[in-house]
Amino acid sequence: EAMSKRQRKKLLKQQQWEEQKDLRRQKRKEKRQKRKLERQSKLDSNNEGNDRKRMRKEVVPSTLRLIVDCSFDDLMVLKDVKKLHKQIQRCYAENRKAFHPVQFYLTSHGGQLKNNMNENDKGWVNWK
């Protein structure tokens, strides 16, 4: 069957790609293992751990208090209540990671916000 030059090139490229598939897979695996070993050696040399997971003893609590008043959730539509819930989650998560975490309080927590948090985030009770 007659094949155009372009088709032959495509077919040849495809065959080369398939033949080198195992080689590429092996290279990726070696690269992952190398990174893992580098991270492990860095962790061993630095007994305090890496930057992403620093020791809790480095944290110095702040005297500042952050209070979120949730008493206006009855005036919000459900879409806004869901956005508020996400914002509270983000604030809580970032506060936990902070070097100087503030004291974080939710007041007048009830109504739509409480129902939404109960449905979508069962662990919020443990935030205290």
Secondary structure as GFF3:
##gff-version 3
##sequence-region A 1 128
A	DSSP	alpha_helix	5	19	.	.	.	ID=ss1
A	DSSP	alpha_helix	21	45	.	.	.	ID=ss2
A	DSSP	three_ten_helix	56	58	.	.	.	ID=ss3
A	DSSP	beta_strand	65	69	.	.	.	ID=ss4
A	DSSP	three_ten_helix	73	75	.	.	.	ID=ss5
A	DSSP	alpha_helix	78	97	.	.	.	ID=ss6
A	DSSP	beta_strand	103	107	.	.	.	ID=ss7
A	DSSP	alpha_helix	111	120	.	.	.	ID=ss8
A	DSSP	three_ten_helix	122	127	.	.	.	ID=ss9
###
